[in-house]
Amino acid sequence: MTLILASKSASRRAMLEAAGVRFEIASASVDERAVEGGLGDATAAAVAIALAEAKALAVPQTHPSDLILGSDSLVVCNSRRFDKPADRAEAARHLEFFSGKTIELHSAAALAQSGEVVWRGGAVARLAVRTLSPGFIETYLDAEWPAVAGCVGVFRIEGPGVQLFDEIEGDHFTVLGMPLLLVLAALRDLGELPA
C-alpha cells in the first residue's frame, strides 16, 4: 500500500512527515467553487468533508491498494464562509472582518481507495481574533503576503499568524489544516499503521 497525499500544502506534508507516516504526493485538480455550488445550504463541516472527498477521488491510482488522502479547510465567521483570499486587498478585508470576532476553522480529510471513499472525518477549531488595527494588518501583510495567499483565514499559525489571536480552542493539527489525529486513527483502523 502507498499513501498518497492529494495536496501541495507544505503544512499537511510536514504534519505527516513529523508523525513518521510514509507517503507520496500527487496534486489534486478540483474546482472547489463548483463542488461548493452543488452543496446548496450544507454546513461548513459538510462542505469541508465534500471538498476533501473530491480531492481524494481526483487523484488517479496506479495500484488498487493505494490510499489517497484528500484534505481541506474552510473558515466561518458570523455565519459567513470564507475561502482563500484572491489577492492582498481581499486578504486585508478578511482580516478587517475577523477583527474582534471568533472564527471557526473546519478541517476535514478523506481516504479513497479503488475510486471509493473508505473514510472521512473532520474537526473544528475556534480562534478568537484580537482587535486588529489597520496599521497592524498592513504590517502583517507586508511580512506574510504572498505566503498566506493559499491559507484560508489568512494566517500560518506556525508563523507570525499566531499574533492574530487571543485564544484558540481545538487541536493544533486542525488549526494547521488537517485533522491529523483522526487521520492516524483511520490509518490504524485500516491496518495501514501499527496499532
Secondary structure, DSSP 8 states (H G I E B T S, - for coil): --EEE----HHHHHHHHHTT---EE------HHHHHHTTTT--HHHHHHHHHHHHHHHS--SSTT-EEEEEEEEEEETTEEE---SSHHHHHHHHHHHTTSEEEEEEEEEEEETTEEEEEEEEEEEEEE----HHHHHHHHHHHTTTTTT-TTS--TTTGGGGGEEEEES-HHHHHTS-HHHHHHHHHHTTSS--
